Amino acid sequence: MSVQVSRRAAALAFLTVTAAAAAPTGLSSFFADAVFARGERSTVIGHRVPYGLLDDLARRADRAALRVGAVLGTPVRPLVVVPASDAEAASLARTGAVDGLAALADRGRVIVVPTTFATLSPTGRDVVLTHELTHVAAGTGRAPLWLREGLADYVAYRDAGLPVPVAAAELAAEVRAGRVPRVLPGPEAFAPGGPRLAQAYQESWLACRMIAAEFGEERLVRLYRDALEGDTDLSPFGDVTTRWRAYLREQLEGGAG
Ligand SMILES: [Zn+2]
């Protein structure tokens, strides 16, 4: 993989994706010191970031693109932005807030939140990049939150090599203690700082994982594409809630961990 560094190219690539948006504050400072690395499929733009980190991210983004593309059935060409600080990440993000996030999907690109991202293991970095890239590539439309997050984690963990009870440790602890959730998580379960936020993601992931295991990945992706248009019809899958609760026990109860 070749890594190229060019401020002008970085500025052009950045402008391409922000053309429709109002210029965030601090953008001129971003341009003044921006550098960029290109992988086989990915482009990574950094601001006051070591080249080694950009190179590493380009390789990871290439890998993530293959993983996302394999599930969605479409080519994926990631654009990853690595700001100089968490404050700069917040200023570039449409939401204006990045608290607790390691990265986020934002207007066709993945923005890395440098301080939190740096605390992740190599596997954790791949999982986070793949999760956010799934959001970028699949879109969110009118899909319910559990399906958005469930699909993103389904793709993120599909090839991560982590045992299910390890990746879903918080939920596994509850299930082993006899507390099996009764319903799929609603939007309130995903509120930032919520008491069972990790479990909400894990419940969603395992619902999508179960659908893919029983009906095939293509069927899961088709469900998602319909949900984008506002049609989230689970009836073709039978009694999803009952089977999902049994699946949680089967996957998490005995497990390693
Ligand atoms: Zn997400």
Boltz pocket constraint, residues with backbone or C-beta under 6 A from the ligand:
constraints:
  - pocket:
      binder: B
      contacts: [[A, 131], [A, 132], [A, 135], [A, 148], [A, 149], [A, 152]]
      max_distance: 6.0
